[in-house]
Amino acid sequence: MNSLNFQEGGSNLEATIEQLLNVEKQMRLAGDVAGTKKAATDILQLCFEARAWKTLNEQIIVLSKRRGQLKQAVTAMVQQAMQYIDETPDVETRVELIKTLNNVAAGKIYVEIERARLTKKLAKIKEEQGLIAEAADLMQEIAVETFGAMAKTEKIAFILEQVRLCLDRQDYVRAQILSRKISPRVFDVDISKEKKKPKEGDGVVEEAPADIPSLLELKRIYYELMIRYYSHNNDYLEICRCYKAIYEIPAVKENPSDWIPILRKICWYLVLAPHDPMQSSLLNSTLEDKNLSELSNFRLLLKQLVTMEVVQWTALWNSYKDEFENEKNMLGGSLGDKAAEDLKQRVIEHNILVVSKYYARITLKRLAELLCLSIQEAEKHLSEMVVSKALVSKIDRPMGVVNFQTAKDSNEILNAWSSNLEKLLDLVEKSCHQIHKETMVHKAALKV
């Protein structure tokens, strides 16, 4: 009896759909946009209410392929069917419906945003099933940066999702290419000033869905993903700059529980970064930060690197070993597998720079003593710094002497000699003038 009712219900559904298809045809041929949309969406609603998912998929394809089908009707159908995705009974039905809608939307510019959202949903399902590579490939098919009608925050969120999936599958080259589609300047735009009235002829930009994060939340997500990317290459300076950008977010600065771990990370990565002008600038600006006074240990650590004095590695490591190990439990996790080695390397580089400032020539033996290293290790580190152009130096190996003086060419020597001569003549002239003045004063006093 139940099967008979089901058959009757099925035949009733088919009969109703047939009637509505005839109505849709009449409306479409008459060019009635509202009527066509109403007929098409009513067919889909009937299928949904009857929970006839297979029929729903078939009707979506049939309606979209009808001769001279109106763009507005296709858009209304896709938008209507997207509301049914979360109501599907199981994953297979959901995937089938998404694929059907994706096929309908493919190549149609007027439903490109809907296609992007559908692809994102499908990629999420694939990811939940553990198929990260498939999910990443699906997301990369969509180039949202060309979608004029999509909201800016939704575009950024979509690209960030593409970057995240590439990082999850360890495709770092593609992750970098995708991340370059987002300019960091976009996060510094004042949102209140940006909302202008659209000019005549401009395309209408859709509002972003409710689940899309705000611009400042997206900024944090962006920099957290970039930290993951730069951590792969151990690019400490770039990681530090990313943490610095997160630190500047107003919501972070207001909450000490947020900014303290971030400021700790900034300090550590500044110390780990090789010495260059950008690192030096960031180091000095961080030292001027008032919040650093609450982290006295880290202030002292940065001070040691700024002060032109030799740092004893063993004493430094004993003082900061516990803090270094503790970073594993803080925001962002450990500093990396090579961080301890790199920290020692940076301290040695700092010490060599300090020695080069105070000495023109020094024996390798004495240099090794100052660095607390063997002669071979001291020579190795010095050679690496010369190769990386962080330092100018020459080693006389038979004599065991390091020369930090740069060889001057003839023009520089002549210019220095000329300027010294000018200074000497200026001094002679001033001296003569003073002597003449004293003589005149003395003569005047004698006449009186």
Salt bridges, closest charged atoms under 4 A:
GLU24 OE2 - ARG28 NE 2.99
GLU24 OE1 - ARG66 NH1 2.67
ASP42 OD2 - LYS38 NZ 2.76
GLU127 OE1 - ARG164 NH2 2.78
GLU134 OE1 - LYS126 NZ 3.43
ASP137 OD1 - ARG169 NH1 2.87
GLU145 OE2 - LYS181 NZ 3.06
GLU154 OE2 - ARG117 NE 2.74
GLU161 OE2 - ARG164 NH2 2.58
ASP168 OD2 - ARG164 NH1 2.92
ASP168 OD1 - ARG228 NH2 2.81
ASP188 OD1 - LYS219 NZ 3.53
GLU194 OE2 - LYS152 NZ 2.69
GLU206 OE1 - ARG117 NH2 3.44
GLU224 OE2 - ARG220 NE 2.99
GLU238 OE2 - ARG241 NH1 3.25
GLU248 OE1 - LYS253 NZ 3.67
GLU323 OE1 - ARG264 NH2 2.93
GLU325 OE1 - LYS328 NZ 3.57
GLU327 OE2 - ARG264 NE 2.85
GLU327 OE1 - LYS265 NZ 2.69
GLU349 OE2 - ARG346 NH1 3.15
GLU369 OE1 - ARG366 NH1 3.31
GLU379 OE2 - ARG397 NE 2.95
GLU384 OE2 - LYS380 NZ 3.50
GLU384 OE1 - HIS381 ND1 3.93
